[in-house]
């Protein structure tokens, strides 16, 4: 029996131009000394389900005299999701959490009413070349959880559902996919799947989620005969079952999305909220030092941006 039961795609499926609502080419930024490609938010698209922020970190090789150093900074109204393919990052936050995240693990930090954290290269990797590759995404919190108490959850790679069959290999990072469910706790309907497809093979992306997208990490994805290259974000139209096939070198993608929040979200710097006034309040709180400090990383911080 097929690992992904269901009928084969029928000839005459809608062309990719009909199935794809938006194609987004990320812009490149520098975050703490690391080049990242930012796919969300954009002027044309703020959210896909609860995902309001999507950063592709690397892949990069930091020289011996380089390190990742994202100084302490605040968040409200969101959960940060850190997922690595290569390298290590040391997370510290104002709850007193100190955690090194490794490839395949998930760090999920829910800011709620407010949290401060830093992300740095671990001490044992400093002074030597180090590779880094991964994703950081933000999930906007539903209205009723925006001001919840902050909380941190770490889930190890071994606890995430893994599958390998019929030319597909992947891990269910958040939510449920094809009968497998991740233990990572989230506050709204969310799907986040790490998927590799061998050359010439295909995988489904069901229409059960209200909003869906995929990010191409490596290789080439083929949808309804159209070819899409690495580092492109494809947002799909609601209601269409999608079949994703791999090009001649295979492809590595992240499938993501979930339920629309149902109310507008504003984003400014590291703050997300359904209220512009709440963001102004958070600005003043950071400016005046009313956020908590990060134990073990008290000496530095990122100032509030001007403007």
Order of alpha helices (4+ residues) and beta strands (2+ residues): alpha-beta-beta-beta-beta-beta-beta-beta-beta-beta-beta-beta-beta-beta-beta-beta-beta-beta-beta-beta-beta-beta-beta-beta-beta-alpha
